[in-house]
Amino acid sequence: MPRKNSKLAWTLLILIFALIIFVLYFFFIRQRADVNPFNAKTLEAVDFPLYYPTYLPPRYRIDSKSVNMPQSGVVVFTLDGPDHQHLYMSEESRPDTFNFGGYYKEFSDLKETVVASGTIAVGRINNGQTEIGSLATEKTWILTNTGSGLALSQLTRMLNSLVVSH
């Protein structure tokens, strides 16, 4: 009889372990998967490609309900983080005559990374109180900023993970 109880205990232990793995995956790992926040109406409203990140900083998630167009040709959305922190992302048509290099000189702790789609620039503004990241692709300028103390490497990794929304 003790063998039967032992097998039942092991079966229950394995089921509990599997349930814990599923819950951890669903609430933590799955949040980093591709989450396209743009609906067809938003995609049709602009004449440039829209991008979304496939990597998010730990404990951040895209707030799909935050996507809006505060003015014609500008799309913004929010990534919600831990402790009510927010990371803001805006996208607009890449300007033809903008001096990106001059703009980036305003960043403290500037780090630039060349990627296939352009150059990622990250740094700090507002006396170091705001982390900012920029990626100018061939047709789209993506800006992101937060005052949450996020590591600049996290902004670089997130900007490097951007994919075009279809």
C-alpha positions in Angstrom: 0.0 0.0 0.0 2.8 2.5 0.7 3.9 2.2 -2.9 0.6 3.5 -4.2 0.7 6.6 -2.0 4.3 7.2 -3.1 3.3 7.1 -6.8 0.4 9.4 -6.1 2.6 11.8 -4.3 5.1 11.9 -7.2 2.3 12.4 -9.7 0.9 15.3 -7.7 4.4 16.8 -7.3 4.9 16.6 -11.1 1.5 18.2 -11.8 2.2 21.0 -9.4 5.6 21.6 -10.9 4.1 21.7 -14.4 1.4 24.1 -13.2 4.1 26.4 -11.7 6.1 26.4 -15.0 2.9 27.2 -17.0 2.1 30.1 -14.7 5.6 31.5 -14.8 5.6 31.2 -18.6 2.2 32.8 -19.0 2.8 35.8 -16.8 6.5 36.5 -17.3 8.1 35.0 -20.4 5.0 35.2 -22.7 4.8 39.0 -22.1 8.0 39.4 -24.1 6.6 37.7 -27.1 5.5 39.6 -30.2 2.6 41.9 -29.3 1.6 44.1 -32.3 -0.3 47.0 -30.8 -1.4 48.6 -34.1 -4.8 48.0 -35.6 -5.6 48.3 -39.3 -7.0 51.8 -38.8 -3.8 53.1 -37.3 -1.7 51.4 -40.0 -3.8 53.0 -42.8 -3.6 56.5 -41.2 0.1 56.9 -41.8 2.4 56.8 -44.9 5.4 55.2 -43.2 6.0 51.8 -41.6 5.2 51.4 -37.9 7.4 49.3 -35.7 6.9 47.5 -32.4 9.4 45.8 -30.1 9.7 42.0 -29.7 11.9 42.4 -26.7 10.7 44.4 -23.7 12.7 45.3 -20.6 12.0 43.0 -17.7 8.4 43.3 -16.3 7.3 45.8 -19.0 4.4 45.2 -21.4 2.9 47.0 -24.3 -0.3 48.8 -23.5 -2.2 48.3 -26.8 -5.0 50.5 -25.6 -2.6 53.5 -25.3 -1.9 53.7 -29.1 -3.1 57.0 -30.4 -2.3 59.8 -32.8 -2.0 63.1 -30.9 -1.4 64.8 -34.2 -1.4 63.9 -37.9 1.5 61.7 -38.8 2.6 60.9 -35.2 1.7 57.6 -33.5 2.5 57.1 -29.8 2.0 54.3 -27.3 3.1 53.3 -23.8 4.9 50.4 -22.3 3.9 49.9 -18.7 6.5 48.7 -16.3 6.8 47.8 -12.6 5.7 50.2 -9.9 3.7 52.3 -12.3 6.7 53.2 -14.5 6.1 54.0 -18.1 8.2 53.9 -21.2 6.9 56.1 -24.0 7.4 55.4 -27.7 6.6 57.7 -30.6 6.9 57.1 -34.4 6.7 59.6 -37.2 7.9 59.9 -40.8 11.7 60.4 -40.9 12.4 64.0 -41.6 14.4 64.8 -44.7 16.5 67.6 -43.4 16.9 66.9 -39.7 20.4 66.9 -38.2 20.4 63.7 -36.2 24.0 63.9 -35.2 23.5 67.4 -33.8 20.4 66.2 -31.9 22.3 63.3 -30.4 25.0 65.6 -29.1 22.4 66.9 -26.6 22.4 63.4 -25.0 24.6 62.8 -22.0 26.1 59.3 -21.8 25.5 58.9 -25.6 25.9 55.4 -27.0 25.4 54.7 -30.7 25.0 51.3 -32.2 24.8 50.6 -35.9 22.2 48.0 -36.8 20.7 46.8 -40.1 17.9 49.3 -40.1 20.0 52.4 -39.1 21.7 53.7 -36.0 20.4 53.4 -32.5 21.3 56.3 -30.2 20.6 56.1 -26.5 21.5 58.5 -23.7 20.1 60.8 -21.1 18.5 64.2 -21.2 17.0 66.6 -18.6 20.1 66.6 -16.5 20.2 62.8 -16.6 16.7 62.4 -15.3 15.3 60.9 -18.6 16.6 58.0 -20.6 16.0 58.5 -24.3 16.5 56.3 -27.3 16.2 57.0 -31.0 16.3 54.9 -34.2 15.9 56.5 -37.6 15.2 53.9 -40.2 14.9 54.7 -43.9 11.3 56.0 -43.6 10.5 56.1 -39.8 11.9 57.9 -36.8 11.3 56.1 -33.6 11.8 57.8 -30.2 11.5 56.3 -26.8 11.9 57.9 -23.4 11.4 57.1 -19.7 12.3 58.6 -16.3 12.3 55.2 -14.6 16.1 54.8 -14.4 16.1 52.0 -17.0 19.5 50.9 -18.2 20.5 52.3 -21.5 21.5 48.8 -22.7 17.8 47.8 -22.2 16.7 50.7 -24.5 19.3 49.6 -27.1 18.2 46.0 -26.9 14.5 47.0 -27.2 15.1 49.3 -30.2 17.2 46.6 -31.8 14.3 44.2 -31.5 11.8 46.4 -33.5 9.9 44.7 -36.3 7.6 46.2 -38.9 3.9 45.9 -38.3 1.8 44.4 -41.1 
